[in-house]
C-alpha cells in the first residue's frame, strides 16, 4: 500500500515495539495487499527482464516508502502460508534477517533471478526514507518535489522506464489526477497501480470506485488491462486489495496466465482460511 509522510498522529505498531522498530506506517507492512502487489510486481519484472537486452531494467517507484520494514509476526505467518510461491522465495533472504522487502527490492531480486540487472528510481516524501534509498546499491532517490512531479518527468523523458509502480497512500482519493498519467505512461511502459477499494463499506465508496473503473475502461479502449483482486481479510473483508496492470498487448499476453493463477491461489487461500473453524 501507499505511504504517507512519517510522524502521523497515529501509526501502526506491534505490541511492545520500540520507536526504532516501528515502520512509521498507517498499516502493517507485509499485509495481504503487499503480498498481492509484490506477487504482481515480481512476476511482471521477471517477464520484462527476460526480454530486456541490453542493459538493466529501469523501474520507477515515486511512492517508494522504505527499502525494507521489520518483519512482523503476521507477515511471517503469511509467508509461511505462501511456502513454495515465487514471492516467498524472493522474500526469504530478507525474512532471515527479520525484514520485509519493499516492492522495489523485490523487483530487483526478480530481475537478478532472470539474469538482468535493475536500476531503481525511487522517491518518497519522507527525507529519512529518501536517505535510506541512497544506501541501496543500484537505487537512486530522484531529485523531484513529489511523486506526481516524478510522473511528469517520466512522461516528458525521451526514454521511458520499463516498469512503473503507482502506490500512493490512497490511490482512489487521487485517481483523477493519477489515472491520466498512468494511461499516458502505459503507451511506453508497463504500469502497475495498487488500489485499496473500500467499495463494500458504503454507497459513496462504491460510486467513487465505479467511476474510477469506468474511467479506466474508457481510457484503455483498444489497450486493455489486467486486474487482480483479493479480500482484505479472511474473516471480515470490508475492503479489497487490487492491482491493475496497464501495458502493451505483448506484455499482457506474456504474464496473463501466471498472474491469473497466482491471484486465484491467494484468493482461494484467504477464502479457505475463513471458511471453517473448530474449537477443541
DOBA-476852 format. One record per residue (C-alpha): residue number from 1; residue in one letter; chain; x negated, y, z negated. Coordinates in steps of 0.25 Angstrom, whole numbers, plus 2048, in hexadecimal, padded with zeros to 3 digits. Example, Ala and Ser with C-alpha at 12.3 -4.5 7.8 and 13.67 -1.06 7.14 Angstrom:
<pts>
vexdo: 1	numar: A	pafi: A	X: 7CF	Y: 7EE	Z: 7E1
vexdo: 2	numar: S	pafi: A	X: 7C9	Y: 7FC	Z: 7E3
</pts>
This chain:
<pts>
vexdo: 1	numar: X	pafi: A	X: 800	Y: 800	Z: 800
vexdo: 2	numar: X	pafi: A	X: 7FC	Y: 80F	Z: 801
vexdo: 3	numar: X	pafi: A	X: 7F4	Y: 817	Z: 7F8
vexdo: 4	numar: X	pafi: A	X: 7F8	Y: 823	Z: 7F0
vexdo: 5	numar: X	pafi: A	X: 7ED	Y: 82C	Z: 7EB
vexdo: 6	numar: X	pafi: A	X: 7E8	Y: 827	Z: 7DD
vexdo: 7	numar: X	pafi: A	X: 7EC	Y: 82D	Z: 7D0
vexdo: 8	numar: X	pafi: A	X: 7FB	Y: 82C	Z: 7D2
vexdo: 9	numar: X	pafi: A	X: 803	Y: 82D	Z: 7C5
vexdo: 10	numar: X	pafi: A	X: 805	Y: 81E	Z: 7C5
vexdo: 11	numar: X	pafi: A	X: 7FD	Y: 813	Z: 7CB
vexdo: 12	numar: X	pafi: A	X: 7FD	Y: 804	Z: 7CC
vexdo: 13	numar: X	pafi: A	X: 7F4	Y: 7FD	Z: 7C2
vexdo: 14	numar: X	pafi: A	X: 7F3	Y: 7EF	Z: 7BB
vexdo: 15	numar: X	pafi: A	X: 7F5	Y: 7EE	Z: 7AC
vexdo: 16	numar: X	pafi: A	X: 7E8	Y: 7F2	Z: 7A5
vexdo: 17	numar: X	pafi: A	X: 7E1	Y: 7F6	Z: 7B1
vexdo: 18	numar: X	pafi: A	X: 7D6	Y: 801	Z: 7AF
vexdo: 19	numar: X	pafi: A	X: 7D7	Y: 80E	Z: 7B7
vexdo: 20	numar: X	pafi: A	X: 7CB	Y: 80A	Z: 7BF
vexdo: 21	numar: X	pafi: A	X: 7D2	Y: 7FD	Z: 7C3
vexdo: 22	numar: X	pafi: A	X: 7DF	Y: 804	Z: 7C7
vexdo: 23	numar: X	pafi: A	X: 7E1	Y: 805	Z: 7D6
vexdo: 24	numar: X	pafi: A	X: 7E7	Y: 813	Z: 7D6
vexdo: 25	numar: X	pafi: A	X: 7F3	Y: 80E	Z: 7DE
vexdo: 26	numar: X	pafi: A	X: 802	Y: 80E	Z: 7DC
vexdo: 27	numar: X	pafi: A	X: 804	Y: 7FF	Z: 7DF
vexdo: 28	numar: X	pafi: A	X: 7FC	Y: 7F3	Z: 7DD
vexdo: 29	numar: X	pafi: A	X: 7F0	Y: 7F0	Z: 7E7
vexdo: 30	numar: X	pafi: A	X: 7F2	Y: 7E3	Z: 7ED
vexdo: 31	numar: X	pafi: A	X: 801	Y: 7E3	Z: 7ED
vexdo: 32	numar: X	pafi: A	X: 809	Y: 7DB	Z: 7F8
vexdo: 33	numar: X	pafi: A	X: 809	Y: 7E8	Z: 800
vexdo: 34	numar: X	pafi: A	X: 7F9	Y: 7E8	Z: 800
vexdo: 35	numar: X	pafi: A	X: 7FA	Y: 7D9	Z: 803
vexdo: 36	numar: X	pafi: A	X: 803	Y: 7DB	Z: 810
vexdo: 37	numar: X	pafi: A	X: 7FB	Y: 7E7	Z: 814
vexdo: 38	numar: X	pafi: A	X: 7ED	Y: 7E0	Z: 812
vexdo: 39	numar: X	pafi: A	X: 7F2	Y: 7D4	Z: 81A
vexdo: 40	numar: X	pafi: A	X: 7F7	Y: 7DC	Z: 826
vexdo: 41	numar: X	pafi: A	X: 7EB	Y: 7E5	Z: 826
vexdo: 42	numar: X	pafi: A	X: 7E1	Y: 7DA	Z: 825
vexdo: 43	numar: X	pafi: A	X: 7E8	Y: 7D2	Z: 830
vexdo: 44	numar: X	pafi: A	X: 7E8	Y: 7DE	Z: 83A
vexdo: 45	numar: X	pafi: A	X: 7DA	Y: 7E2	Z: 837
vexdo: 46	numar: X	pafi: A	X: 7D5	Y: 7D4	Z: 839
vexdo: 47	numar: X	pafi: A	X: 7DC	Y: 7D3	Z: 846
vexdo: 48	numar: X	pafi: A	X: 7D7	Y: 7E0	Z: 84B
vexdo: 49	numar: X	pafi: A	X: 7C9	Y: 7DD	Z: 846
vexdo: 50	numar: X	pafi: A	X: 7C9	Y: 7D0	Z: 84E
vexdo: 51	numar: X	pafi: A	X: 7CA	Y: 7D8	Z: 85B
vexdo: 52	numar: X	pafi: A	X: 7C2	Y: 7E4	Z: 857
vexdo: 53	numar: X	pafi: A	X: 7B5	Y: 7E5	Z: 85E
vexdo: 54	numar: X	pafi: A	X: 7AC	Y: 7EC	Z: 85D
vexdo: 55	numar: X	pafi: A	X: 7AB	Y: 7F4	Z: 850
vexdo: 56	numar: X	pafi: A	X: 7B3	Y: 7F3	Z: 843
vexdo: 57	numar: X	pafi: A	X: 7C2	Y: 7F4	Z: 841
vexdo: 58	numar: X	pafi: A	X: 7C6	Y: 802	Z: 83D
vexdo: 59	numar: X	pafi: A	X: 7D0	Y: 803	Z: 832
vexdo: 60	numar: X	pafi: A	X: 7D7	Y: 810	Z: 82D
vexdo: 61	numar: X	pafi: A	X: 7DE	Y: 810	Z: 820
vexdo: 62	numar: X	pafi: A	X: 7E2	Y: 81E	Z: 81C
vexdo: 63	numar: X	pafi: A	X: 7E9	Y: 81A	Z: 80F
vexdo: 64	numar: X	pafi: A	X: 7DE	Y: 810	Z: 80A
vexdo: 65	numar: X	pafi: A	X: 7DE	Y: 811	Z: 7FB
vexdo: 66	numar: X	pafi: A	X: 7D2	Y: 80A	Z: 7F4
vexdo: 67	numar: X	pafi: A	X: 7C9	Y: 800	Z: 7FB
vexdo: 68	numar: X	pafi: A	X: 7CE	Y: 7F5	Z: 7F0
vexdo: 69	numar: X	pafi: A	X: 7D6	Y: 7F4	Z: 7E3
vexdo: 70	numar: X	pafi: A	X: 7D6	Y: 7EC	Z: 7D7
vexdo: 71	numar: X	pafi: A	X: 7DC	Y: 7DE	Z: 7D9
vexdo: 72	numar: X	pafi: A	X: 7E8	Y: 7DD	Z: 7D0
vexdo: 73	numar: X	pafi: A	X: 7ED	Y: 7D0	Z: 7CB
vexdo: 74	numar: X	pafi: A	X: 7FA	Y: 7D2	Z: 7D4
vexdo: 75	numar: X	pafi: A	X: 7F1	Y: 7D4	Z: 7E1
vexdo: 76	numar: X	pafi: A	X: 7E8	Y: 7C8	Z: 7DD
vexdo: 77	numar: X	pafi: A	X: 7F5	Y: 7BF	Z: 7DC
vexdo: 78	numar: X	pafi: A	X: 7F9	Y: 7C4	Z: 7E9
vexdo: 79	numar: X	pafi: A	X: 7EC	Y: 7C0	Z: 7EF
vexdo: 80	numar: X	pafi: A	X: 7EE	Y: 7B2	Z: 7E9
vexdo: 81	numar: X	pafi: A	X: 7FB	Y: 7B1	Z: 7F0
vexdo: 82	numar: X	pafi: A	X: 7F4	Y: 7B4	Z: 7FD
vexdo: 83	numar: X	pafi: A	X: 7E9	Y: 7AA	Z: 7FC
vexdo: 84	numar: X	pafi: A	X: 7E5	Y: 7A5	Z: 80A
vexdo: 85	numar: X	pafi: A	X: 7EA	Y: 7B2	Z: 810
vexdo: 86	numar: X	pafi: A	X: 7E1	Y: 7BC	Z: 818
vexdo: 87	numar: X	pafi: A	X: 7E4	Y: 7C7	Z: 80E
vexdo: 88	numar: X	pafi: A	X: 7E0	Y: 7BE	Z: 802
vexdo: 89	numar: X	pafi: A	X: 7D3	Y: 7BB	Z: 809
vexdo: 90	numar: X	pafi: A	X: 7CF	Y: 7C9	Z: 80C
vexdo: 91	numar: X	pafi: A	X: 7D3	Y: 7CE	Z: 7FE
vexdo: 92	numar: X	pafi: A	X: 7CB	Y: 7C2	Z: 7F8
vexdo: 93	numar: X	pafi: A	X: 7BD	Y: 7C9	Z: 7F7
vexdo: 94	numar: X	pafi: A	X: 7C3	Y: 7D5	Z: 7F1
vexdo: 95	numar: X	pafi: A	X: 7CC	Y: 7CD	Z: 7E7
vexdo: 96	numar: X	pafi: A	X: 7C0	Y: 7C6	Z: 7E2
vexdo: 97	numar: X	pafi: A	X: 7BB	Y: 7D4	Z: 7DD
vexdo: 98	numar: X	pafi: A	X: 7C8	Y: 7D7	Z: 7D7
vexdo: 99	numar: X	pafi: A	X: 7CD	Y: 7E0	Z: 7E3
vexdo: 100	numar: X	pafi: A	X: 7D8	Y: 7E2	Z: 7ED
vexdo: 101	numar: X	pafi: A	X: 7D2	Y: 7E7	Z: 7FA
vexdo: 102	numar: X	pafi: A	X: 7D9	Y: 7F3	Z: 801
vexdo: 103	numar: X	pafi: A	X: 7DF	Y: 7F1	Z: 80F
vexdo: 104	numar: X	pafi: A	X: 7D3	Y: 7F8	Z: 815
vexdo: 105	numar: X	pafi: A	X: 7C9	Y: 7EE	Z: 80F
vexdo: 106	numar: X	pafi: A	X: 7D2	Y: 7E2	Z: 813
vexdo: 107	numar: X	pafi: A	X: 7D1	Y: 7E8	Z: 822
vexdo: 108	numar: X	pafi: A	X: 7C2	Y: 7E8	Z: 821
vexdo: 109	numar: X	pafi: A	X: 7C2	Y: 7DA	Z: 81C
vexdo: 110	numar: X	pafi: A	X: 7CB	Y: 7D5	Z: 826
vexdo: 111	numar: X	pafi: A	X: 7C3	Y: 7DB	Z: 831
vexdo: 112	numar: X	pafi: A	X: 7B6	Y: 7D5	Z: 82B
vexdo: 113	numar: X	pafi: A	X: 7BD	Y: 7C7	Z: 82B
vexdo: 114	numar: X	pafi: A	X: 7C0	Y: 7CA	Z: 83A
vexdo: 115	numar: X	pafi: A	X: 7B1	Y: 7CD	Z: 83D
vexdo: 116	numar: X	pafi: A	X: 7B3	Y: 7DC	Z: 83F
vexdo: 117	numar: X	pafi: A	X: 7AF	Y: 7E8	Z: 836
vexdo: 118	numar: X	pafi: A	X: 7B9	Y: 7F2	Z: 831
vexdo: 119	numar: X	pafi: A	X: 7B8	Y: 802	Z: 830
vexdo: 120	numar: X	pafi: A	X: 7C1	Y: 806	Z: 825
vexdo: 121	numar: X	pafi: A	X: 7C6	Y: 815	Z: 826
vexdo: 122	numar: X	pafi: A	X: 7CE	Y: 818	Z: 819
vexdo: 123	numar: X	pafi: A	X: 7D4	Y: 823	Z: 812
vexdo: 124	numar: X	pafi: A	X: 7DB	Y: 825	Z: 804
vexdo: 125	numar: X	pafi: A	X: 7E0	Y: 832	Z: 7FD
vexdo: 126	numar: X	pafi: A	X: 7D8	Y: 82E	Z: 7F1
vexdo: 127	numar: X	pafi: A	X: 7CA	Y: 833	Z: 7F0
vexdo: 128	numar: X	pafi: A	X: 7C5	Y: 827	Z: 7E8
vexdo: 129	numar: X	pafi: A	X: 7CA	Y: 81D	Z: 7F1
vexdo: 130	numar: X	pafi: A	X: 7C4	Y: 824	Z: 7FD
vexdo: 131	numar: X	pafi: A	X: 7B7	Y: 824	Z: 7F6
vexdo: 132	numar: X	pafi: A	X: 7B9	Y: 815	Z: 7F3
vexdo: 133	numar: X	pafi: A	X: 7BA	Y: 812	Z: 802
vexdo: 134	numar: X	pafi: A	X: 7AD	Y: 819	Z: 805
vexdo: 135	numar: X	pafi: A	X: 7A6	Y: 80E	Z: 7FD
vexdo: 136	numar: X	pafi: A	X: 7AC	Y: 803	Z: 806
vexdo: 137	numar: X	pafi: A	X: 7A3	Y: 7FF	Z: 812
vexdo: 138	numar: X	pafi: A	X: 7AA	Y: 801	Z: 81F
vexdo: 139	numar: X	pafi: A	X: 7B4	Y: 80B	Z: 81A
vexdo: 140	numar: X	pafi: A	X: 7B5	Y: 81A	Z: 81B
vexdo: 141	numar: X	pafi: A	X: 7BE	Y: 823	Z: 814
vexdo: 142	numar: X	pafi: A	X: 7C4	Y: 82D	Z: 81E
vexdo: 143	numar: X	pafi: A	X: 7C2	Y: 83C	Z: 81D
vexdo: 144	numar: X	pafi: A	X: 7D0	Y: 83F	Z: 81E
vexdo: 145	numar: X	pafi: A	X: 7DA	Y: 846	Z: 815
vexdo: 146	numar: X	pafi: A	X: 7E5	Y: 83C	Z: 815
vexdo: 147	numar: X	pafi: A	X: 7EA	Y: 82E	Z: 81B
vexdo: 148	numar: X	pafi: A	X: 7F2	Y: 836	Z: 825
vexdo: 149	numar: X	pafi: A	X: 7E6	Y: 83E	Z: 829
vexdo: 150	numar: X	pafi: A	X: 7DF	Y: 831	Z: 82B
vexdo: 151	numar: X	pafi: A	X: 7EA	Y: 82C	Z: 834
vexdo: 152	numar: X	pafi: A	X: 7EA	Y: 839	Z: 83C
vexdo: 153	numar: X	pafi: A	X: 7DB	Y: 837	Z: 83E
vexdo: 154	numar: X	pafi: A	X: 7DD	Y: 829	Z: 843
vexdo: 155	numar: X	pafi: A	X: 7E7	Y: 82E	Z: 84D
vexdo: 156	numar: X	pafi: A	X: 7DE	Y: 839	Z: 852
vexdo: 157	numar: X	pafi: A	X: 7D2	Y: 830	Z: 853
vexdo: 158	numar: X	pafi: A	X: 7CD	Y: 82B	Z: 861
vexdo: 159	numar: X	pafi: A	X: 7CA	Y: 81D	Z: 85B
vexdo: 160	numar: X	pafi: A	X: 7D6	Y: 817	Z: 852
vexdo: 161	numar: X	pafi: A	X: 7D4	Y: 80E	Z: 846
vexdo: 162	numar: X	pafi: A	X: 7D7	Y: 7FF	Z: 849
vexdo: 163	numar: X	pafi: A	X: 7DF	Y: 7FD	Z: 83D
vexdo: 164	numar: X	pafi: A	X: 7E7	Y: 807	Z: 834
vexdo: 165	numar: X	pafi: A	X: 7EE	Y: 805	Z: 827
vexdo: 166	numar: X	pafi: A	X: 7F9	Y: 80F	Z: 822
vexdo: 167	numar: X	pafi: A	X: 7FB	Y: 80D	Z: 814
vexdo: 168	numar: X	pafi: A	X: 7FF	Y: 81A	Z: 80C
vexdo: 169	numar: X	pafi: A	X: 805	Y: 818	Z: 7FF
vexdo: 170	numar: X	pafi: A	X: 813	Y: 819	Z: 805
vexdo: 171	numar: X	pafi: A	X: 814	Y: 817	Z: 814
vexdo: 172	numar: X	pafi: A	X: 823	Y: 819	Z: 814
vexdo: 173	numar: X	pafi: A	X: 822	Y: 826	Z: 80D
vexdo: 174	numar: X	pafi: A	X: 819	Y: 82B	Z: 818
vexdo: 175	numar: X	pafi: A	X: 81D	Y: 823	Z: 824
vexdo: 176	numar: X	pafi: A	X: 822	Y: 82F	Z: 82D
vexdo: 177	numar: X	pafi: A	X: 814	Y: 835	Z: 82C
vexdo: 178	numar: X	pafi: A	X: 80C	Y: 828	Z: 82D
vexdo: 179	numar: X	pafi: A	X: 814	Y: 820	Z: 838
vexdo: 180	numar: X	pafi: A	X: 811	Y: 829	Z: 843
vexdo: 181	numar: X	pafi: A	X: 802	Y: 828	Z: 840
vexdo: 182	numar: X	pafi: A	X: 803	Y: 818	Z: 83F
vexdo: 183	numar: X	pafi: A	X: 80B	Y: 817	Z: 84C
vexdo: 184	numar: X	pafi: A	X: 801	Y: 820	Z: 854
vexdo: 185	numar: X	pafi: A	X: 7F5	Y: 819	Z: 84E
vexdo: 186	numar: X	pafi: A	X: 7FB	Y: 80B	Z: 851
vexdo: 187	numar: X	pafi: A	X: 7F9	Y: 80F	Z: 860
vexdo: 188	numar: X	pafi: A	X: 7EA	Y: 80D	Z: 85E
vexdo: 189	numar: X	pafi: A	X: 7E8	Y: 806	Z: 850
vexdo: 190	numar: X	pafi: A	X: 7EF	Y: 7FB	Z: 848
vexdo: 191	numar: X	pafi: A	X: 7F6	Y: 802	Z: 83D
vexdo: 192	numar: X	pafi: A	X: 7FB	Y: 7FB	Z: 830
vexdo: 193	numar: X	pafi: A	X: 805	Y: 802	Z: 827
vexdo: 194	numar: X	pafi: A	X: 809	Y: 7FE	Z: 819
vexdo: 195	numar: X	pafi: A	X: 817	Y: 801	Z: 815
vexdo: 196	numar: X	pafi: A	X: 81D	Y: 7FF	Z: 807
vexdo: 197	numar: X	pafi: A	X: 82C	Y: 7FE	Z: 80A
vexdo: 198	numar: X	pafi: A	X: 836	Y: 802	Z: 7FF
vexdo: 199	numar: X	pafi: A	X: 842	Y: 7FF	Z: 808
vexdo: 200	numar: X	pafi: A	X: 849	Y: 7F5	Z: 7FF
vexdo: 201	numar: X	pafi: A	X: 84A	Y: 800	Z: 7F4
vexdo: 202	numar: X	pafi: A	X: 854	Y: 80A	Z: 7F9
vexdo: 203	numar: X	pafi: A	X: 85B	Y: 80F	Z: 806
vexdo: 204	numar: X	pafi: A	X: 851	Y: 81B	Z: 806
vexdo: 205	numar: X	pafi: A	X: 845	Y: 812	Z: 807
vexdo: 206	numar: X	pafi: A	X: 84C	Y: 809	Z: 811
vexdo: 207	numar: X	pafi: A	X: 850	Y: 814	Z: 81A
vexdo: 208	numar: X	pafi: A	X: 842	Y: 81A	Z: 81A
vexdo: 209	numar: X	pafi: A	X: 83C	Y: 80C	Z: 81D
vexdo: 210	numar: X	pafi: A	X: 845	Y: 80A	Z: 828
vexdo: 211	numar: X	pafi: A	X: 842	Y: 818	Z: 82E
vexdo: 212	numar: X	pafi: A	X: 833	Y: 814	Z: 82D
vexdo: 213	numar: X	pafi: A	X: 836	Y: 807	Z: 835
vexdo: 214	numar: X	pafi: A	X: 83E	Y: 80E	Z: 83F
vexdo: 215	numar: X	pafi: A	X: 833	Y: 818	Z: 842
vexdo: 216	numar: X	pafi: A	X: 828	Y: 80D	Z: 842
vexdo: 217	numar: X	pafi: A	X: 830	Y: 804	Z: 84C
vexdo: 218	numar: X	pafi: A	X: 833	Y: 810	Z: 855
vexdo: 219	numar: X	pafi: A	X: 825	Y: 815	Z: 855
vexdo: 220	numar: X	pafi: A	X: 81F	Y: 808	Z: 859
vexdo: 221	numar: X	pafi: A	X: 829	Y: 805	Z: 865
vexdo: 222	numar: X	pafi: A	X: 821	Y: 7FD	Z: 86E
vexdo: 223	numar: X	pafi: A	X: 815	Y: 7FB	Z: 864
vexdo: 224	numar: X	pafi: A	X: 81B	Y: 7F2	Z: 859
vexdo: 225	numar: X	pafi: A	X: 816	Y: 7EF	Z: 84B
vexdo: 226	numar: X	pafi: A	X: 815	Y: 7E4	Z: 841
vexdo: 227	numar: X	pafi: A	X: 81B	Y: 7E6	Z: 833
vexdo: 228	numar: X	pafi: A	X: 819	Y: 7DD	Z: 826
vexdo: 229	numar: X	pafi: A	X: 822	Y: 7DD	Z: 81A
vexdo: 230	numar: X	pafi: A	X: 821	Y: 7D7	Z: 80C
vexdo: 231	numar: X	pafi: A	X: 829	Y: 7DA	Z: 800
vexdo: 232	numar: X	pafi: A	X: 822	Y: 7E2	Z: 7F5
vexdo: 233	numar: X	pafi: A	X: 825	Y: 7D7	Z: 7EA
vexdo: 234	numar: X	pafi: A	X: 829	Y: 7C9	Z: 7E9
vexdo: 235	numar: X	pafi: A	X: 834	Y: 7CB	Z: 7DE
vexdo: 236	numar: X	pafi: A	X: 838	Y: 7DA	Z: 7E0
vexdo: 237	numar: X	pafi: A	X: 835	Y: 7DE	Z: 7EF
vexdo: 238	numar: X	pafi: A	X: 83B	Y: 7EC	Z: 7EE
vexdo: 239	numar: X	pafi: A	X: 831	Y: 7F1	Z: 7F9
vexdo: 240	numar: X	pafi: A	X: 82A	Y: 7EB	Z: 805
vexdo: 241	numar: X	pafi: A	X: 81B	Y: 7EB	Z: 809
vexdo: 242	numar: X	pafi: A	X: 81A	Y: 7ED	Z: 818
vexdo: 243	numar: X	pafi: A	X: 80F	Y: 7EF	Z: 822
vexdo: 244	numar: X	pafi: A	X: 810	Y: 7F4	Z: 830
vexdo: 245	numar: X	pafi: A	X: 806	Y: 7F1	Z: 83B
vexdo: 246	numar: X	pafi: A	X: 806	Y: 7FB	Z: 847
vexdo: 247	numar: X	pafi: A	X: 7FD	Y: 7F6	Z: 852
vexdo: 248	numar: X	pafi: A	X: 7FC	Y: 7F3	Z: 861
vexdo: 249	numar: X	pafi: A	X: 803	Y: 7E6	Z: 866
vexdo: 250	numar: X	pafi: A	X: 7F5	Y: 7DE	Z: 867
vexdo: 251	numar: X	pafi: A	X: 7F3	Y: 7E1	Z: 858
vexdo: 252	numar: X	pafi: A	X: 801	Y: 7DE	Z: 854
vexdo: 253	numar: X	pafi: A	X: 801	Y: 7D1	Z: 85C
vexdo: 254	numar: X	pafi: A	X: 7F4	Y: 7CC	Z: 856
vexdo: 255	numar: X	pafi: A	X: 7F8	Y: 7CE	Z: 847
vexdo: 256	numar: X	pafi: A	X: 807	Y: 7CB	Z: 848
vexdo: 257	numar: X	pafi: A	X: 807	Y: 7BD	Z: 844
vexdo: 258	numar: X	pafi: A	X: 7FD	Y: 7BE	Z: 83A
vexdo: 259	numar: X	pafi: A	X: 804	Y: 7C9	Z: 833
vexdo: 260	numar: X	pafi: A	X: 811	Y: 7C3	Z: 834
vexdo: 261	numar: X	pafi: A	X: 80C	Y: 7B6	Z: 82D
vexdo: 262	numar: X	pafi: A	X: 805	Y: 7BD	Z: 822
vexdo: 263	numar: X	pafi: A	X: 810	Y: 7C7	Z: 81F
vexdo: 264	numar: X	pafi: A	X: 81B	Y: 7BC	Z: 81F
vexdo: 265	numar: X	pafi: A	X: 812	Y: 7B4	Z: 816
vexdo: 266	numar: X	pafi: A	X: 811	Y: 7C0	Z: 80C
vexdo: 267	numar: X	pafi: A	X: 820	Y: 7C2	Z: 80C
vexdo: 268	numar: X	pafi: A	X: 823	Y: 7B3	Z: 80A
vexdo: 269	numar: X	pafi: A	X: 819	Y: 7B2	Z: 7FF
vexdo: 270	numar: X	pafi: A	X: 820	Y: 7BE	Z: 7F8
vexdo: 271	numar: X	pafi: A	X: 82E	Y: 7B8	Z: 7FA
vexdo: 272	numar: X	pafi: A	X: 82A	Y: 7AB	Z: 7F5
vexdo: 273	numar: X	pafi: A	X: 823	Y: 7B1	Z: 7E9
vexdo: 274	numar: X	pafi: A	X: 830	Y: 7B7	Z: 7E4
vexdo: 275	numar: X	pafi: A	X: 83A	Y: 7AC	Z: 7E9
vexdo: 276	numar: X	pafi: A	X: 839	Y: 7A2	Z: 7DD
vexdo: 277	numar: X	pafi: A	X: 835	Y: 7A4	Z: 7CF
vexdo: 278	numar: X	pafi: A	X: 834	Y: 799	Z: 7C3
vexdo: 279	numar: X	pafi: A	X: 833	Y: 79B	Z: 7B5
vexdo: 280	numar: X	pafi: A	X: 82E	Y: 78F	Z: 7AD
</pts>
